[in-house]
Amino acid sequence: MRTRTTLMLASAGAALALALAYTAEHVAGLRPCPLCLLQRWPYWLALGVALVGLIAPARVGGIALILVTALFFGNAGLAAFHAGVEWRLWPSPFSACAAVGIGTARTVDDLLRTLPPVAAVPCDEPALRVLGLSMAGWNALFALAVAAMLTMSLWRRRRGA
């Protein structure tokens, strides 16, 4: 497969993942946690890098394809980490992922003053599970599958096939 075609497919994959995330948030009303929001960044970067690779000379397109592949692998790792947090295999590194507790508040007024304007969404409670996997789990599988296909394309490109 040609580099330009592969970059177009990669950008379509990143755009699809972002569209699903924003649809879940704005249409289905599923609020994202901080780890969910973090998983969007590699897709935005992959989309931007792929688009630059499409308008740049062929040599830059090859470099763009390598970077996009790395971003998809990185997102797969980040999503798998988030899924592990949801399964309580390890804690989230972000304090924003924890549900707000009473803490040091001594009165209801103290508690109300310490609450954020919008309640935090805990990272360890999936908003939705489909066939036993959360959105983070599905994202990990999707990003890994796209990264594997991009890797195969790079391998074939290198072999000259």
C-alpha positions in Angstrom: 0.0 0.0 0.0 1.3 3.4 -0.8 2.4 5.8 1.9 -0.3 8.4 1.0 -3.1 5.8 1.1 -1.8 4.5 4.4 -1.7 8.0 5.9 -5.2 8.6 4.7 -6.4 5.4 6.4 -4.6 6.3 9.6 -6.1 9.8 9.7 -9.5 8.2 9.1 -8.9 5.9 12.0 -7.9 8.7 14.3 -10.9 10.8 13.2 -13.2 7.8 13.8 -11.9 7.3 17.3 -12.3 11.0 18.1 -15.8 11.1 16.6 -16.8 8.1 18.8 -15.3 9.7 21.9 -17.1 13.1 21.3 -20.3 11.3 20.4 -20.2 9.3 23.6 -19.6 12.6 25.5 -22.0 15.0 23.8 -24.7 12.8 22.5 -24.8 9.8 24.9 -23.9 12.0 27.9 -21.0 9.9 29.1 -18.6 12.3 30.9 -14.9 11.5 30.3 -12.5 11.2 33.2 -9.0 12.7 33.0 -7.5 9.5 31.6 -10.2 9.4 28.9 -9.4 13.0 27.9 -5.7 12.1 27.8 -6.4 9.3 25.3 -7.7 11.9 22.8 -4.4 13.7 22.5 -2.5 10.9 20.6 -5.4 10.8 18.1 -5.3 14.5 17.5 -1.5 14.4 17.1 -1.8 11.4 14.7 -4.4 13.2 12.7 -2.2 16.3 12.4 1.0 14.4 11.6 -0.8 12.3 9.0 -2.2 15.4 7.3 1.2 17.0 7.2 2.6 13.8 5.7 -0.1 13.9 3.0 0.8 17.4 1.8 4.6 17.0 2.3 7.1 15.4 -0.1 7.2 11.6 -0.2 10.2 11.3 2.1 8.5 13.3 4.8 5.4 11.1 4.3 7.4 8.1 5.3 8.6 9.8 8.5 5.0 10.9 9.2 3.9 7.3 8.8 6.5 6.1 11.4 5.4 8.9 13.8 1.7 8.1 13.3 2.4 4.4 14.0 4.2 5.3 17.2 1.3 7.5 18.3 -1.2 4.6 17.8 1.0 2.3 19.8 1.3 4.9 22.5 -2.4 5.4 22.6 -2.9 1.6 22.8 -0.6 1.5 25.9 -2.3 4.5 27.5 -5.8 3.0 26.9 -4.6 -0.4 28.3 -3.2 1.4 31.3 -6.6 3.1 31.8 -8.4 -0.3 31.5 -6.0 -1.6 34.2 -7.1 1.3 36.4 -10.7 0.4 35.8 -10.0 -3.2 36.7 -8.2 -1.9 39.8 -5.0 -3.6 38.8 -3.2 -0.3 39.7 -4.2 3.1 40.9 -4.5 6.2 38.6 -1.5 8.6 38.8 -3.9 11.5 38.6 -5.5 12.9 41.8 -8.3 14.3 39.6 -9.4 10.7 38.9 -10.5 10.2 42.5 -14.0 10.8 43.6 -14.2 13.8 45.9 -14.3 12.8 49.6 -15.0 14.7 52.8 -11.3 15.3 53.4 -10.7 17.9 56.1 -14.1 19.6 55.9 -15.7 20.0 59.3 -19.0 21.4 58.2 -21.2 21.1 55.2 -20.3 24.7 54.2 -16.6 23.7 54.3 -17.3 20.7 52.1 -19.3 22.7 49.6 -16.5 25.3 49.3 -14.0 22.6 48.5 -16.0 20.8 45.8 -15.1 21.5 42.2 -17.7 23.2 40.0 -18.2 20.0 38.1 -18.0 16.7 40.0 -14.9 14.6 39.1 -15.4 11.5 37.1 -13.5 8.6 38.7 -11.1 6.9 36.4 -11.6 3.5 38.0 -15.4 3.3 37.2 -16.1 2.7 33.6 -19.1 4.6 32.3 -20.0 1.8 29.9 -19.0 -1.8 29.3 -19.7 -3.5 26.0 -19.1 -7.3 25.8 -17.2 -7.0 29.0 -14.8 -4.3 27.9 -14.9 -0.6 28.8 -14.4 2.2 26.3 -10.8 2.3 27.4 -10.5 -1.5 26.7 -12.0 -1.1 23.2 -9.8 1.9 22.5 -6.7 -0.2 23.4 -7.8 -2.9 21.0 -8.6 -0.4 18.2 -5.4 1.6 18.6 -3.3 -1.7 18.7 -5.1 -3.1 15.6 -4.5 0.1 13.6 -0.8 0.3 14.9 -0.3 -3.3 13.8 -1.7 -2.6 10.3 0.5 0.5 10.0 3.5 -1.6 11.1 2.8 -4.2 8.4 2.5 -1.4 5.9 5.9 0.0 7.0 7.4 -3.4 6.9 6.2 -4.0 3.3 7.3 -0.6 2.3 10.8 -1.3 3.6 10.9 -4.6 1.8 9.9 -2.9 -1.4 6.7 -5.0 -1.8 
